[in-house]
Amino acid sequence: MMADPGINDHHDVKIYSLPGRKFNDIDNKLLRIIHENLTQEEAALAPDMRARLNHLRLHVQHEGHDSMHAEMVLVLFIVTLIAHVALVIWKKTHFKTYQQVSMVGVWLAPFIVCLNLQWWVFVFWWLVFTCITGLVMRSAMQRPLQPTTPRQVYKWFLAVHKLCTFLSVTGYALVMMTVMGLPALFRLSPITMFDYSLMFLFYGIYFGVLGRDLAEVCADKMAAHIGYYKPEGMPTRTLEHGICAICGNPQLVPEGEEGVIEDTLRLNCGHTFHEFCIRGWCIVGKKHTCPYCKEKVDMNRMVNYWEKPHVFFGQMVDWVRLMLAWQPLIIVLVQNINRWLDLK
């Protein structure tokens, strides 16, 4: 037996240890608090020691559960594999319903999780984004459309898209700087910098995915309301020369001339559009066909070099939709299966 002067000067102290962990006096004191349920001593611990105590408590709770943990990993792997196969089949057979349900999941699932975890910063920005985007979508679905509505809608989603690209690139750069040890040069905490980098990455990718999905919905609705575009079949109106088929407004300058505000772009099919409208249609709305004749758009001709990162970002973040919308449901399903099988 060893006397423990740090906690009790008058009683012998039992020695506690964990398998595979080197014995030390601090761990022994903390393990004694756990095993003997010494609540007063626990309340008197400093914050860093309390965090260490919680870590040790987790080890104690799962001591001897190695085979059980292997079964839990197997359950997670099997359920994830089956769920992903089912999602791929659903996406190929009923793409429209898959896309709609995924969009609702991307919109609501992170908000519900963060609300339960009381992450109020994300909840605040989610509410701001939802309120502004709700007003934008409301104006995009009104009939008749105001002449300035399409441009305002594209401006909002293009601004969101570029801001999310900036946040994602900044977050990735901060991660690389942290890995290379650069925060030490500026006397910054690597943990703090890494936390900020992950936050920037999450905000950029999440709102980027959600914004692109909502932009596609608005693009379909606005173009269909104007009458030049139909998802299937021929347009209901004839496109006149010098008219943009996306917003329905006249083009200010002929194709090939430099405009004061924006240029007029001609696609490989011969139809001309406002530069801002067609870039919003192709980059933000993910439409790679002409809004009028549905001929495939040559993105290399339409998009300049400096906007290539926005196109790449749009292609890169599509897979995140699966992680945001469906992975939380898969995890909940796995937890219920583990509870049913009494796996801890």
URMONOR-V21431 format. One record per pair of residues at least 4 apart in sequence whose ideal C-beta (glycine too) atoms are under 7 Angstrom apart, sorted by the first residue. I is the first residue (numbers start at 1). GAP is how many residues later the second one is. D is the distance in Angstrom with one decimal. If there is no record, write none. Layout:
I/GAP/D ; I/GAP/D
This chain:
1/11/4.0 ; 1/12/6.9 ; 2/11/5.7 ; 2/13/6.1 ; 3/9/6.5 ; 3/10/6.5 ; 4/4/5.8 ; 4/9/3.8 ; 4/25/6.5 ; 5/4/5.5 ; 6/23/5.9 ; 7/22/5.7 ; 7/34/5.9 ; 8/5/6.6 ; 13/19/6.3 ; 14/18/6.7 ; 15/13/5.9 ; 16/12/5.6 ; 16/15/3.6 ; 16/16/5.7 ; 16/19/5.9 ; 17/4/6.8 ; 17/6/5.1 ; 18/41/5.5 ; 18/45/6.9 ; 23/5/6.8 ; 24/4/6.9 ; 25/4/6.4 ; 26/4/6.5 ; 27/4/5.9 ; 27/29/6.5 ; 28/4/6.3 ; 29/4/6.8 ; 30/4/6.6 ; 30/22/6.3 ; 30/23/4.8 ; 30/26/5.3 ; 31/4/6.1 ; 31/25/6.1 ; 32/4/5.6 ; 32/6/7.0 ; 33/5/4.5 ; 33/8/5.2 ; 33/9/5.2 ; 33/20/6.5 ; 34/19/7.0 ; 34/22/6.4 ; 34/23/5.3 ; 34/26/5.7 ; 38/4/6.2 ; 39/4/6.3 ; 40/4/6.6 ; 42/11/6.6 ; 45/4/4.3 ; 45/5/4.6 ; 45/8/6.3 ; 46/4/6.9 ; 47/4/6.6 ; 48/4/6.7 ; 49/4/6.3 ; 50/4/6.6 ; 51/4/6.6 ; 52/4/6.5 ; 53/4/6.2 ; 54/4/6.7 ; 55/4/7.0 ; 56/4/6.4 ; 57/4/6.4 ; 58/4/6.5 ; 59/4/6.4 ; 65/4/5.5 ; 65/279/6.5 ; 66/4/6.7 ; 67/4/6.7 ; 68/4/6.6 ; 68/275/5.4 ; 68/276/6.5 ; 69/4/6.5 ; 70/4/6.5 ; 71/4/6.4 ; 71/272/5.8 ; 72/4/6.4 ; 72/266/5.6 ; 72/271/5.0 ; 73/4/6.4 ; 74/4/6.3 ; 75/4/6.1 ; 75/259/6.0 ; 75/262/5.6 ; 75/263/6.3 ; 76/4/6.0 ; 76/258/5.1 ; 77/4/6.3 ; 78/4/6.4 ; 79/4/6.0 ; 79/251/6.2 ; 79/254/6.0 ; 79/255/5.2 ; 79/258/6.7 ; 80/4/6.2 ; 80/250/5.7 ; 81/4/6.5 ; 82/4/6.3 ; 83/4/6.3 ; 83/243/6.9 ; 83/247/5.0 ; 84/4/6.4 ; 85/4/6.5 ; 86/4/6.2 ; 87/4/6.2 ; 87/239/6.2 ; 88/4/6.5 ; 89/4/6.1 ; 90/4/6.0 ; 90/8/5.0 ; 91/4/5.8 ; 91/7/4.6 ; 94/4/5.9 ; 95/4/6.0 ; 96/4/6.4 ; 97/4/6.1 ; 98/4/6.0 ; 99/4/6.3 ; 100/4/6.7 ; 101/4/6.3 ; 102/4/6.2 ; 102/219/5.4 ; 102/223/4.7 ; 103/4/6.3 ; 103/110/4.5 ; 104/4/6.1 ; 105/4/5.1 ; 105/220/3.1 ; 105/221/6.6 ; 106/103/6.0 ; 106/104/5.4 ; 106/107/6.7 ; 106/215/5.6 ; 106/218/4.8 ; 106/219/4.7 ; 107/103/5.9 ; 108/4/6.0 ; 109/4/6.4 ; 109/215/6.3 ; 109/216/6.0 ; 109/219/5.1 ; 110/4/6.0 ; 110/96/6.2 ; 110/214/6.1 ; 111/4/6.1 ; 111/12/6.8 ; 111/15/5.1 ; 112/4/6.5 ; 113/4/6.3 ; 113/215/6.4 ; 114/5/4.1 ; 114/8/4.5 ; 114/9/5.6 ; 115/8/5.8 ; 119/4/6.5 ; 120/4/6.1 ; 121/4/6.7 ; 122/4/5.9 ; 123/4/6.4 ; 124/4/6.5 ; 125/4/6.2 ; 126/4/6.0 ; 127/4/6.2 ; 128/4/6.5 ; 129/4/5.8 ; 129/78/6.1 ; 130/4/5.9 ; 131/4/6.8 ; 132/4/6.5 ; 133/4/6.1 ; 133/81/5.9 ; 134/4/6.3 ; 135/4/6.7 ; 136/4/6.4 ; 136/17/5.6 ; 136/20/5.0 ; 137/4/6.3 ; 137/77/6.5 ; 137/81/5.9 ; 138/4/6.9 ; 139/10/5.2 ; 140/9/6.3 ; 140/13/4.9 ; 140/78/4.2 ; 140/81/5.7 ; 140/82/5.2 ; 141/80/5.1 ; 143/82/5.8 ; 145/4/4.9 ; 145/5/6.9 ; 145/77/6.3 ; 145/80/5.3 ; 145/81/6.4 ; 147/102/5.8 ; 148/4/5.7 ; 149/4/6.2 ; 150/4/6.3 ; 150/72/5.2 ; 150/96/6.1 ; 150/97/3.9 ; 150/127/6.6 ; 151/4/6.1 ; 151/96/6.0 ; 151/125/6.5 ; 152/4/6.6 ; 153/4/6.6 ; 153/65/5.2 ; 153/69/6.5 ; 154/4/5.7 ; 154/122/6.3 ; 154/123/6.4 ; 154/126/3.3 ; 154/130/6.5 ; 155/4/6.2 ; 156/4/6.5 ; 157/4/6.1 ; 157/54/5.6 ; 157/58/3.9 ; 157/123/6.8 ; 157/127/4.7 ; 158/4/6.4 ; 158/122/5.4 ; 158/126/5.3 ; 159/4/6.2 ; 160/4/6.1 ; 160/47/6.4 ; 160/51/4.2 ; 161/4/6.5 ; 161/47/6.5 ; 161/50/6.0 ; 161/51/6.9 ; 161/123/5.4 ; 161/149/6.3 ; 162/4/6.5 ; 162/148/6.6 ; 163/4/6.4 ; 164/4/6.2 ; 164/40/4.4 ; 164/43/5.2 ; 164/44/3.4 ; 164/47/6.6 ; 165/4/6.3 ; 165/39/7.0 ; 165/43/7.0 ; 165/144/6.2 ; 165/145/5.7 ; 165/148/4.7 ; 166/4/6.1 ; 167/4/6.2 ; 167/33/4.8 ; 167/36/5.4 ; 167/37/3.2 ; 168/4/6.4 ; 168/33/6.0 ; 168/36/3.4 ; 168/37/5.8 ; 168/40/6.8 ; 168/145/6.6 ; 169/4/6.3 ; 170/4/6.4 ; 170/30/5.1 ; 171/4/6.5 ; 171/26/4.8 ; 171/27/6.9 ; 171/29/3.2 ; 171/30/3.5 ; 171/33/6.1 ; 172/4/6.6 ; 172/29/6.5 ; 173/4/6.3 ; 174/4/6.3 ; 174/19/6.0 ; 174/22/6.3 ; 174/23/3.4 ; 174/26/6.7 ; 175/4/6.4 ; 175/19/7.0 ; 175/22/4.5 ; 176/4/6.3 ; 177/5/4.3 ; 177/6/6.9 ; 178/5/6.0 ; 178/12/5.4 ; 178/15/5.1 ; 178/16/4.8 ; 178/19/6.3 ; 183/5/4.0 ; 183/6/6.8 ; 183/7/4.9 ; 183/10/4.7 ; 188/4/6.6 ; 188/5/5.5 ; 189/4/6.6 ; 190/4/6.0 ; 191/4/6.4 ; 192/4/6.6 ; 193/4/6.3 ; 194/4/6.5 ; 195/4/6.4 ; 196/4/6.4 ; 197/4/6.4 ; 198/4/6.2 ; 199/4/6.3 ; 200/4/6.0 ; 201/4/6.1 ; 202/4/5.8 ; 203/4/6.1 ; 204/4/5.7 ; 205/4/6.3 ; 205/112/5.4 ; 205/115/5.2 ; 206/4/6.4 ; 206/118/6.5 ; 207/4/5.7 ; 208/4/6.5 ; 208/105/6.6 ; 208/109/5.1 ; 209/4/6.6 ; 209/108/4.9 ; 209/111/5.1 ; 209/112/5.4 ; 209/115/6.7 ; 210/4/6.3 ; 211/4/6.0 ; 212/4/6.6 ; 212/72/6.6 ; 212/74/6.1 ; 212/102/6.0 ; 213/4/6.9 ; 214/4/6.4 ; 215/4/6.1 ; 215/69/4.5 ; 215/70/5.1 ; 216/4/6.6 ; 216/69/5.1 ; 216/70/5.3 ; 217/4/6.4 ; 218/4/5.9 ; 219/4/6.2 ; 219/62/6.0 ; 219/66/3.4 ; 219/68/6.1 ; 220/4/6.1 ; 220/11/6.5 ; 221/4/6.2 ; 222/4/6.5 ; 223/5/6.5 ; 223/6/3.4 ; 223/23/6.1 ; 223/68/5.6 ; 224/5/5.9 ; 224/6/6.3 ; 226/22/4.6 ; 227/8/6.8 ; 227/9/4.8 ; 227/10/4.2 ; 228/7/4.9 ; 228/9/5.6 ; 228/11/5.8 ; 228/17/4.0 ; 228/63/6.4 ; 228/64/5.5 ; 229/6/6.3 ; 229/16/6.8 ; 229/62/4.8 ; 229/63/6.9 ; 230/4/6.9 ; 230/5/5.8 ; 230/6/6.7 ; 235/57/6.1 ; 239/4/6.1 ; 239/6/5.2 ; 239/32/6.9 ; 239/53/5.3 ; 242/8/5.7 ; 242/9/5.2 ; 243/5/6.7 ; 243/7/6.1 ; 244/4/6.6 ; 244/5/5.7 ; 244/7/5.9 ; 244/29/4.9 ; 244/30/4.7 ; 244/33/5.4 ; 245/26/6.5 ; 245/28/6.5 ; 245/46/4.8 ; 245/47/4.3 ; 246/27/5.9 ; 246/31/4.1 ; 246/32/6.8 ; 246/35/5.6 ; 246/45/5.3 ; 247/27/6.5 ; 247/30/5.3 ; 251/13/4.7 ; 251/21/6.3 ; 251/23/6.2 ; 252/7/5.8 ; 253/4/4.7 ; 253/6/4.1 ; 253/10/6.7 ; 253/11/5.5 ; 254/10/6.4 ; 255/9/4.6 ; 255/11/4.6 ; 255/17/5.0 ; 258/5/6.3 ; 259/4/4.9 ; 259/5/7.0 ; 262/12/6.0 ; 262/13/4.4 ; 262/14/5.2 ; 263/12/4.6 ; 264/8/5.3 ; 264/10/6.7 ; 264/11/6.7 ; 265/7/6.7 ; 265/8/5.8 ; 265/10/5.1 ; 265/13/5.4 ; 265/37/6.5 ; 266/4/6.8 ; 266/6/4.8 ; 267/4/5.5 ; 267/23/5.5 ; 267/30/5.8 ; 267/35/6.9 ; 268/30/5.1 ; 268/33/6.6 ; 269/21/4.9 ; 269/24/5.4 ; 269/26/4.0 ; 271/19/5.7 ; 271/21/5.3 ; 271/22/6.6 ; 273/4/5.2 ; 273/5/3.9 ; 274/4/6.7 ; 275/4/6.2 ; 276/4/6.2 ; 277/4/6.2 ; 278/4/6.2 ; 278/24/6.8 ; 279/4/5.4 ; 280/4/4.8 ; 280/5/6.4 ; 281/4/5.0 ; 281/6/5.0 ; 281/10/6.0 ; 282/5/5.9 ; 282/6/6.2 ; 282/15/5.8 ; 282/17/6.7 ; 282/20/6.2 ; 283/20/6.9 ; 283/24/6.8 ; 283/27/5.5 ; 283/28/6.1 ; 283/31/6.5 ; 286/28/6.6 ; 287/4/7.0 ; 288/8/6.2 ; 288/9/5.2 ; 288/11/6.5 ; 289/5/4.6 ; 289/6/6.4 ; 289/7/5.7 ; 289/8/6.1 ; 290/4/5.9 ; 290/5/4.8 ; 290/7/6.2 ; 297/5/5.8 ; 298/4/6.4 ; 299/4/5.4 ; 299/12/6.5 ; 303/4/4.9 ; 303/5/6.4 ; 303/8/5.8 ; 307/4/6.7 ; 308/4/6.2 ; 309/4/6.0 ; 310/4/6.5 ; 311/4/6.6 ; 312/4/6.0 ; 313/4/6.2 ; 320/4/5.9 ; 321/4/5.7 ; 322/4/5.6 ; 322/5/7.0 ; 323/4/4.7 ; 326/4/6.1 ; 327/4/6.3 ; 328/4/6.5 ; 329/4/6.4 ; 330/4/6.4 ; 331/4/6.4 ; 332/4/6.6 ; 333/4/6.5 ; 334/4/6.3 ; 335/4/6.4 ; 336/4/6.3 ; 337/4/6.2 ; 338/5/4.2
